[in-house]
Amino acid sequence: MWKDKHITFFITGGIATYKVVELIRLVQKQGAQVRVAMTNTAMKFVGKATFQTISQHPVQTGLFEQVTSAPVAHVELADWTDIAIVAPATANIMSKMANGLADDFVSTTLLALTAPIFVIPAMNVHMWQSSAVQRNIKILKVDGVNVMDPDEGLLAEGYSGKGRFPENTTVMQYIEKKITVKNYSNLASLKNKKILITAGGTREYLDPVRYISNRSSGKMGYAFAEVAQTAGAEVTLISATKQLAAPNGVKVIYVETVTEMMTAVHNNFDKADILIMAAAVSDYQPVQFENHKIKKATQSDKLILELQETPDILKSLKNLHTNQFVVGFAAETEDLLNNAKGKLRAKGADMIVANDVSRHDIGFDVDENAVTILQPNEPNIQISKENKKVIAKKVLEVIAKRFA
């Protein structure tokens, strides 16, 4: 979520200002670019030089201070910003924001913002509980500003109460959750849907130590599982790999062979609303499994293997459909669309996601993909090269329209 995002920190005067230094570091470690604006009071707690050093950008404090080449500095910063974080937020800055006041660089820039704003208050418990502060918070929330509750605990005054600046990791989680909910609004119809997903490359064993498989890492299927779970779906993932961390909140069933995967799919298909067959399923398996490791031939330098087709999981479900929405994958190295069209007709799927696995920059065992979505009696939808999580979200958005 943070990678390559433009994050502006608006720092106001409070004892918790020092905590924002580490918060900026955490955001930068996630790949964000950071700029900082400060009030004059904030500089009484932590100097301007500290934030200039860690942000690697000039820090603007005065409304008429020219630290950039932009003719209107506060508008330039507002336009640059993807996410605004007011931290620590004092009662004073919240009052200005609620009433539209713009009498310094921070408040003027905040008024010019169109990006999401996150206010992280920190103050004395009695100030927090005052009717004026609570009234301003209500106004801010009505205006679409995200206001995080402070923590309870020991305050600077020496006694405990609600008003402490939250832990930095908690602040990041709060922002991530709010941004995610907004970004996933197109997937709202998937909430509480039961989604069954397969992932990874299956293995067909020749003997106890050797097998036939492919280069699939399972990343595409795991991306589907993570995005679907975030959207509020109830996700079961049938995985042919143990190399990836199980997504939080997702039930995982581990398998190895096509037969094991088919059994797991059949056992869960009747309870599913949606099936996404993202696994790279082996097309062939040995006719005979050798109980012992196959030794090198002494009379010949060749080993001839006899193979047979594996069961076709997707096709086996053709007559078992009730109301499930079935998505298959076509991983091809040539004639991508024609082969995908053939699968769409032959396998009784509602959708085929076609991708070119001959390329080394997309498809198998990498973090990015590019796909074409095929549906009966619908124009094809092309999705250009993106991170697999983005691909999964865009495919799920197309599926979600069927349930809207």
C-alpha positions as CSV (number, residue, x, y, z in Angstrom):
1,M,0.0,0.0,0.0
2,W,2.8,2.4,0.9
3,K,5.1,1.7,-2.0
4,D,5.8,4.8,-4.2
5,K,3.0,6.8,-2.4
6,H,3.6,10.5,-1.7
7,I,3.1,10.9,2.1
8,T,3.0,14.4,3.7
9,F,3.4,14.7,7.4
10,F,1.8,17.8,9.0
11,I,3.5,18.1,12.3
12,T,2.0,20.3,15.0
13,G,3.2,21.3,18.5
14,G,3.0,18.5,21.1
15,I,5.4,16.5,23.2
16,A,4.6,13.4,21.0
17,T,6.4,15.1,18.0
18,Y,9.5,13.0,18.7
19,K,7.5,9.8,18.0
20,V,6.8,11.0,14.4
21,V,10.5,10.6,13.5
22,E,10.2,6.9,13.8
23,L,6.8,6.8,12.2
24,I,8.3,8.5,9.1
25,R,11.1,5.9,9.1
26,L,8.6,3.0,9.2
27,V,6.6,4.5,6.3
28,Q,9.8,5.0,4.3
29,K,10.8,1.4,4.8
30,Q,7.6,0.4,3.1
31,G,8.7,2.3,0.0
32,A,6.9,5.7,0.5
33,Q,8.3,9.1,-0.4
34,V,7.9,11.6,2.4
35,R,7.7,15.3,2.8
36,V,7.1,17.3,5.9
37,A,5.5,20.6,6.9
38,M,5.7,21.9,10.5
39,T,4.1,24.6,12.6
40,N,6.4,27.0,14.5
41,T,5.3,25.4,17.8
42,A,6.3,21.9,16.5
43,M,9.8,23.2,16.0
44,K,10.0,23.9,19.8
45,F,9.9,20.2,20.4
46,V,11.9,18.7,17.5
47,G,14.0,20.8,15.2
48,K,13.4,21.3,11.5
49,A,16.8,19.8,10.6
50,T,15.8,16.4,11.9
51,F,12.8,16.1,9.6
52,Q,14.8,17.6,6.6
53,T,17.4,14.9,7.1
54,I,15.1,11.9,7.4
55,S,12.7,13.1,4.7
56,Q,15.5,14.2,2.3
57,H,13.3,17.2,1.4
58,P,13.2,20.8,2.5
59,V,10.7,21.3,5.4
60,Q,8.3,24.2,5.0
61,T,7.2,26.1,8.1
62,G,6.4,29.7,7.1
63,L,3.6,30.6,4.7
64,F,5.9,33.0,2.8
65,E,9.1,31.0,3.2
66,Q,10.4,29.9,-0.2
67,V,12.0,26.5,0.1
68,T,11.0,25.1,-3.3
69,S,10.9,26.5,-6.8
70,A,7.0,26.3,-6.8
71,P,5.4,29.7,-7.2
72,V,2.6,28.6,-4.8
73,A,4.3,26.3,-2.3
74,H,1.2,25.2,-0.3
75,V,-0.7,24.3,-3.4
76,E,2.2,22.4,-4.9
77,L,2.6,20.3,-1.8
78,A,-1.1,19.7,-1.6
79,D,-1.1,18.5,-5.3
80,W,1.9,16.3,-4.6
81,T,0.3,14.5,-1.7
82,D,-1.4,11.1,-1.9
83,I,-1.9,10.7,1.8
84,A,-1.8,13.4,4.5
85,I,-1.0,12.6,8.1
86,V,-1.4,15.2,10.8
87,A,0.7,13.9,13.7
88,P,0.7,14.7,16.5
89,A,-2.6,16.6,16.0
90,T,-3.2,19.3,18.6
91,A,-6.6,20.6,19.6
92,N,-5.6,23.9,17.9
93,I,-5.0,22.3,14.4
94,M,-8.2,20.3,14.6
95,S,-10.1,23.5,15.5
96,K,-8.6,25.2,12.4
97,M,-9.4,22.3,10.1
98,A,-13.0,22.0,11.4
99,N,-13.6,25.7,10.8
100,G,-11.7,26.2,7.6
101,L,-9.0,28.6,9.1
102,A,-5.8,29.0,7.1
103,D,-3.4,31.3,8.9
104,D,-0.1,29.4,8.6
105,F,1.6,27.0,6.1
106,V,0.2,23.8,7.7
107,S,-3.4,24.9,7.9
108,T,-3.4,26.5,4.5
109,T,-2.0,23.4,2.8
110,L,-4.5,21.2,4.6
111,L,-7.3,23.3,3.3
112,A,-6.0,22.9,-0.3
113,L,-5.8,19.1,-0.1
114,T,-7.9,16.7,-2.1
115,A,-6.0,13.6,-0.8
116,P,-7.2,11.5,2.2
117,I,-6.4,13.1,5.5
118,F,-5.5,11.2,8.7
119,V,-5.5,13.0,12.0
120,I,-3.6,11.4,14.9
121,P,-4.4,13.4,18.0
122,A,-2.3,13.6,21.1
123,M,-3.2,15.8,24.1
124,N,-4.2,15.9,27.7
125,V,-7.2,13.8,28.6
126,H,-9.3,16.8,29.8
127,M,-8.6,18.6,26.5
128,W,-9.6,15.5,24.6
129,Q,-12.9,15.1,26.5
130,S,-13.8,18.8,26.2
131,S,-17.0,19.6,24.3
132,A,-15.2,21.9,21.9
133,V,-12.7,19.2,20.8
134,Q,-15.4,16.6,20.5
135,R,-17.5,19.0,18.5
136,N,-14.6,19.7,16.1
137,I,-14.0,15.9,15.7
138,K,-17.6,15.4,14.7
139,I,-17.3,18.1,12.1
140,L,-14.0,16.7,10.7
141,K,-15.6,13.2,10.4
142,V,-18.6,14.6,8.6
143,D,-16.1,16.3,6.2
144,G,-14.5,13.0,5.4
145,V,-11.4,13.4,7.6
146,N,-10.2,10.2,9.3
147,V,-9.7,10.9,13.1
148,M,-8.0,8.2,15.1
149,D,-8.7,7.9,18.8
150,P,-5.7,8.4,21.0
151,D,-4.5,5.7,23.4
152,E,-5.1,5.5,27.1
153,G,-2.0,5.6,29.4
154,L,0.5,7.7,31.2
155,L,0.4,11.3,30.0
156,A,3.2,13.9,30.1
157,E,1.4,15.5,33.1
158,G,2.2,12.5,35.2
159,Y,-1.2,10.9,35.4
160,S,-3.1,8.4,33.2
161,G,-5.9,9.1,30.8
162,K,-7.0,9.0,27.1
163,G,-4.7,11.2,25.0
164,R,-1.5,9.4,24.4
165,F,-0.1,9.2,20.8
166,P,-0.8,5.6,19.6
167,E,2.0,3.2,18.8
168,N,3.4,3.8,15.4
169,T,2.6,0.4,14.1
170,T,-1.0,0.9,15.3
171,V,-1.1,4.2,13.4
172,M,0.1,2.5,10.2
173,Q,-2.4,-0.3,10.6
174,Y,-5.2,2.2,11.1
175,I,-4.3,4.1,7.9
176,E,-3.8,0.8,5.9
177,K,-7.2,-0.5,6.9
178,K,-9.0,2.8,6.0
179,I,-7.3,3.0,2.6
180,T,-7.9,-0.6,1.9
181,V,-11.7,-0.4,2.7
182,K,-12.0,2.6,0.3
183,N,-9.9,0.9,-2.5
184,Y,-11.9,-2.3,-2.2
185,S,-15.3,-0.7,-2.6
186,N,-15.7,-2.3,-6.0
187,L,-15.5,-5.8,-4.3
188,A,-18.3,-5.1,-1.9
189,S,-20.6,-7.8,-3.4
190,L,-18.0,-10.4,-2.6
191,K,-18.4,-9.9,1.2
192,N,-19.4,-13.2,2.9
193,K,-19.2,-15.1,-0.4
194,K,-17.5,-18.5,-0.1
195,I,-14.6,-18.5,-2.6
196,L,-12.6,-21.6,-3.4
197,I,-9.1,-21.0,-4.9
198,T,-6.4,-23.4,-6.1
199,A,-2.7,-22.4,-6.3
200,G,0.7,-23.7,-7.2
201,G,2.1,-26.3,-9.5
202,T,1.1,-29.9,-8.8
203,R,3.6,-32.8,-8.6
204,E,3.3,-36.2,-10.2
205,Y,5.8,-38.6,-8.7
206,L,8.0,-41.0,-10.7
207,D,9.5,-42.6,-7.6
208,P,9.9,-41.6,-3.9
209,V,12.3,-38.7,-4.8
210,R,11.5,-37.5,-8.3
211,Y,8.5,-35.9,-9.8
212,I,7.1,-34.1,-12.9
213,S,6.0,-30.5,-12.2
214,N,6.2,-26.9,-13.6
215,R,7.6,-23.5,-12.6
216,S,4.4,-22.2,-11.0
217,S,5.2,-20.6,-7.6
218,G,1.5,-20.2,-6.5
219,K,1.8,-16.4,-6.2
220,M,-1.1,-15.7,-8.4
221,G,-3.5,-18.0,-6.4
222,Y,-2.2,-16.6,-3.1
223,A,-2.8,-13.1,-4.4
224,F,-6.4,-14.0,-5.2
225,A,-6.8,-15.5,-1.7
226,E,-5.4,-12.4,0.0
227,V,-7.5,-9.9,-2.0
228,A,-10.7,-11.9,-1.7
229,Q,-10.2,-12.2,2.1
230,T,-9.5,-8.5,2.5
231,A,-12.8,-7.9,0.6
232,G,-14.6,-9.8,3.2
233,A,-15.0,-13.2,1.5
234,E,-14.7,-16.5,3.2
235,V,-11.8,-18.0,1.4
236,T,-10.5,-21.6,1.2
237,L,-7.2,-22.0,-0.6
238,I,-6.1,-25.4,-2.0
239,S,-2.4,-25.1,-2.3
240,A,0.2,-27.3,-4.1
241,T,3.0,-25.3,-2.5
242,K,4.2,-24.7,1.1
243,Q,6.7,-22.1,0.1
244,L,4.4,-19.1,0.6
245,A,3.0,-17.8,3.9
246,A,-0.7,-18.5,4.3
247,P,-2.7,-15.3,4.0
248,N,-4.3,-14.2,7.3
249,G,-7.8,-15.4,7.7
250,V,-7.7,-17.9,4.9
251,K,-8.3,-21.7,5.3
252,V,-5.5,-23.6,3.5
253,I,-5.7,-27.2,2.4
254,Y,-2.3,-28.5,1.2
255,V,-2.0,-31.0,-1.6
256,E,0.6,-32.3,-4.0
257,T,-0.8,-34.3,-6.8
258,V,-3.6,-33.7,-9.3
259,T,-5.6,-36.4,-7.7
260,E,-5.3,-34.9,-4.3
261,M,-6.2,-31.5,-5.6
262,M,-9.3,-32.8,-7.5
263,T,-10.5,-34.6,-4.3
264,A,-10.1,-31.3,-2.3
265,V,-11.9,-29.3,-5.0
266,H,-14.8,-31.8,-5.2
267,N,-15.1,-31.9,-1.4
268,N,-15.5,-28.2,-1.2
269,F,-17.2,-27.3,-4.5
270,D,-20.8,-27.7,-3.4
271,K,-20.3,-25.1,-0.6
272,A,-18.6,-22.5,-2.8
273,D,-20.1,-19.5,-4.5
274,I,-17.0,-19.0,-6.7
275,L,-14.2,-21.3,-7.8
276,I,-10.9,-19.8,-9.1
277,M,-8.7,-22.5,-10.6
278,A,-5.4,-20.6,-10.6
279,A,-3.2,-23.7,-10.0
280,A,-0.9,-24.9,-12.7
281,V,-2.2,-28.5,-12.9
282,S,0.1,-31.2,-14.4
283,D,-1.3,-32.5,-17.7
284,Y,0.5,-35.9,-17.4
285,Q,1.5,-38.4,-14.8
286,P,3.6,-41.6,-14.9
287,V,1.7,-44.8,-15.9
288,Q,3.6,-46.6,-13.1
289,F,5.0,-45.3,-9.8
290,E,8.3,-47.0,-8.8
291,N,8.4,-47.8,-5.1
292,H,12.2,-47.4,-5.1
293,K,14.4,-44.7,-6.5
294,I,15.0,-45.4,-10.2
295,K,18.7,-46.2,-10.7
296,K,20.8,-45.2,-13.7
297,A,20.5,-47.8,-16.4
298,T,23.7,-49.9,-16.8
299,Q,23.0,-51.0,-20.4
300,S,21.7,-47.7,-21.8
301,D,22.1,-44.0,-21.4
302,K,18.3,-43.4,-21.9
303,L,15.3,-43.7,-19.6
304,I,12.0,-44.0,-21.3
305,L,9.0,-42.9,-19.3
306,E,5.4,-43.8,-20.1
307,L,3.0,-41.1,-19.3
308,Q,-0.8,-40.8,-19.2
309,E,-3.1,-37.8,-19.0
310,T,-4.1,-36.6,-15.6
311,P,-7.8,-36.1,-14.6
312,D,-9.1,-32.7,-15.9
313,I,-10.4,-31.0,-12.7
314,L,-12.2,-28.2,-14.4
315,K,-13.9,-30.4,-16.9
316,S,-14.9,-32.8,-14.1
317,L,-17.0,-30.1,-12.5
318,K,-19.0,-29.3,-15.7
319,N,-22.0,-31.4,-14.7
320,L,-21.7,-30.5,-11.0
321,H,-22.5,-26.8,-11.4
322,T,-25.4,-25.4,-9.5
323,N,-25.0,-21.7,-9.1
324,Q,-21.2,-21.5,-8.7
325,F,-19.2,-19.0,-10.8
326,V,-16.3,-21.0,-12.2
327,V,-13.0,-19.3,-13.3
328,G,-10.3,-21.3,-15.1
329,F,-6.8,-20.3,-16.1
330,A,-5.2,-20.8,-19.5
331,A,-1.4,-20.7,-19.1
332,E,-0.1,-20.8,-22.7
333,T,3.1,-20.4,-24.6
334,E,1.6,-19.8,-28.1
335,D,-1.7,-18.8,-29.7
336,L,-2.9,-17.6,-26.4
337,L,-6.4,-16.3,-27.2
338,N,-7.4,-19.2,-29.5
339,N,-6.3,-21.8,-26.9
340,A,-8.1,-19.9,-24.2
341,K,-11.3,-19.7,-26.3
342,G,-11.1,-23.5,-26.7
343,K,-10.9,-24.0,-23.0
344,L,-13.8,-21.7,-22.3
345,R,-16.0,-23.7,-24.7
346,A,-14.8,-27.2,-23.7
347,K,-14.6,-26.9,-19.9
348,G,-17.9,-25.2,-19.0
349,A,-16.3,-22.3,-17.2
350,D,-17.9,-18.9,-16.7
351,M,-14.6,-17.2,-17.2
352,I,-11.1,-18.0,-18.5
353,V,-8.1,-15.9,-17.5
354,A,-5.4,-16.3,-20.1
355,N,-1.7,-15.5,-19.5
356,D,1.5,-16.0,-21.5
357,V,3.9,-18.2,-19.5
358,S,6.6,-18.1,-22.2
359,R,7.8,-14.7,-21.0
360,H,10.2,-14.5,-18.1
361,D,8.9,-11.1,-16.8
362,I,5.3,-12.3,-16.2
363,G,3.5,-15.5,-15.3
364,F,5.3,-18.3,-13.6
365,D,7.5,-17.7,-10.6
366,V,7.6,-13.9,-10.7
367,D,5.7,-11.1,-8.9
368,E,3.9,-9.7,-12.0
369,N,1.5,-10.9,-14.6
370,A,-0.5,-9.7,-17.6
371,V,-3.8,-11.4,-18.5
372,T,-6.8,-11.4,-20.8
373,I,-10.2,-12.2,-19.4
374,L,-12.5,-14.2,-21.6
375,Q,-16.3,-14.7,-21.0
376,P,-19.1,-16.1,-23.1
377,N,-20.7,-13.5,-25.3
378,E,-18.6,-10.7,-23.8
379,P,-15.7,-8.7,-25.2
380,N,-12.3,-9.7,-23.9
381,I,-10.8,-7.6,-21.1
382,Q,-7.1,-7.0,-21.3
383,I,-5.1,-6.2,-18.1
384,S,-1.6,-4.9,-18.7
385,K,1.5,-6.0,-16.8
386,E,0.9,-5.3,-13.1
387,N,1.8,-6.8,-9.7
388,K,-0.2,-10.1,-9.2
389,K,-2.1,-8.6,-6.3
390,V,-3.3,-5.8,-8.6
391,I,-4.2,-8.4,-11.3
392,A,-6.1,-10.4,-8.8
393,K,-8.1,-7.4,-7.6
394,K,-9.0,-6.4,-11.2
395,V,-10.1,-9.9,-12.1
396,L,-12.2,-10.1,-8.9
397,E,-13.8,-6.7,-9.7
398,V,-15.1,-8.3,-13.0
399,I,-16.4,-11.3,-11.0
400,A,-18.0,-9.0,-8.4
401,K,-20.2,-7.4,-11.0
402,R,-21.9,-10.7,-11.5
403,F,-23.0,-10.6,-7.8
404,A,-23.8,-6.9,-7.5
